[in-house]
């Protein structure tokens, strides 16, 4: 299972650059870039709240759940 960050999509919809968002929510561009690329293990609710406030969106607009494909070793039976 994987959670994908779709922040870049929302930024494009709002016609906003990462630099502007970083300034408005009070984090570094580097940290925002790491978040956009999915290279973080977590996000503070306070940061998520600020992003949603600035982009006028819901957390679900920024996060997407993706199931992993079954492995070739998986025969479909449960243990």
Backbone torsions as a table, in degrees:
resi	resn	phi	psi	omega
1	UNK	NA	148.7	-176.2
2	UNK	-148.6	142.1	173.4
3	UNK	-105.0	121.4	177.9
4	UNK	-98.8	141.2	177.1
5	UNK	-95.6	123.3	-179.1
6	UNK	-109.6	33.2	-178.6
7	UNK	-61.1	-38.1	-179.7
8	UNK	-61.6	-35.3	178.3
9	UNK	-65.6	-44.8	-179.2
10	UNK	-66.9	-37.8	176.4
11	UNK	-61.2	-42.2	178.9
12	UNK	-64.2	-42.1	178.9
13	UNK	-62.4	-35.1	-178.9
14	UNK	-90.2	0.0	-178.9
15	UNK	52.5	49.3	-178.4
16	UNK	-124.6	143.2	177.2
17	UNK	-88.6	154.7	178.7
18	UNK	-57.4	-39.8	-178.6
19	UNK	-58.5	-44.5	-179.9
20	UNK	-65.0	-44.1	179.1
21	UNK	-61.7	-45.3	179.9
22	UNK	-57.2	-44.1	179.0
23	UNK	-63.7	-42.6	-175.6
24	UNK	-71.7	-28.0	-179.9
25	UNK	-100.3	-7.1	174.1
26	UNK	80.9	33.6	172.4
27	UNK	-125.2	164.9	-178.5
28	UNK	-74.2	155.4	176.5
29	UNK	-62.2	-34.3	179.2
30	UNK	-62.9	-47.0	179.7
31	UNK	-64.9	-37.7	177.6
32	UNK	-66.2	-39.5	177.5
33	UNK	-62.5	-41.9	177.0
34	UNK	-62.4	-39.6	178.6
35	UNK	-65.2	-46.9	-179.9
36	UNK	-59.8	-37.3	-176.8
37	UNK	-82.4	-6.3	178.8
38	UNK	79.2	18.0	-177.6
39	UNK	-90.7	16.1	177.1
40	UNK	-110.5	154.2	180.0
41	UNK	-93.3	-12.9	-178.6
42	UNK	-167.4	170.7	177.5
43	UNK	-142.3	138.4	177.1
44	UNK	-70.1	142.2	177.5
45	UNK	-59.8	-34.3	-179.9
46	UNK	-64.6	-37.1	177.2
47	UNK	-69.8	-44.0	177.9
48	UNK	-60.4	-40.4	178.5
49	UNK	-61.2	-45.2	179.6
50	UNK	-63.6	-42.0	178.6
51	UNK	-61.1	-46.4	179.6
52	UNK	-63.0	-38.3	179.5
53	UNK	-64.3	-48.0	-177.6
54	UNK	-67.6	-42.1	-177.2
55	UNK	-87.5	-2.2	-179.8
56	UNK	51.1	60.1	-178.8
57	UNK	-143.3	178.7	177.5
58	UNK	-105.2	155.3	177.9
59	UNK	-53.4	-35.6	178.9
60	UNK	-65.5	-18.5	175.9
61	UNK	-76.0	-16.4	-175.4
62	UNK	-108.5	-17.7	-175.9
63	UNK	-121.3	137.8	-178.7
64	UNK	-134.2	128.6	178.6
65	UNK	-89.3	131.8	178.8
66	UNK	-130.1	122.9	177.4
67	UNK	-74.4	142.6	174.6
68	UNK	-71.6	146.6	174.9
69	UNK	-70.2	144.9	178.2
70	UNK	-62.3	142.8	179.7
71	UNK	-74.2	161.0	180.0
72	UNK	-68.3	-20.5	178.9
73	UNK	-81.1	-16.5	-178.1
74	UNK	-76.9	120.9	-178.9
75	UNK	-93.8	6.8	176.7
76	UNK	87.4	-4.0	179.2
77	UNK	-94.7	145.5	177.1
78	UNK	-87.1	149.4	179.1
79	UNK	-84.9	NA	NA
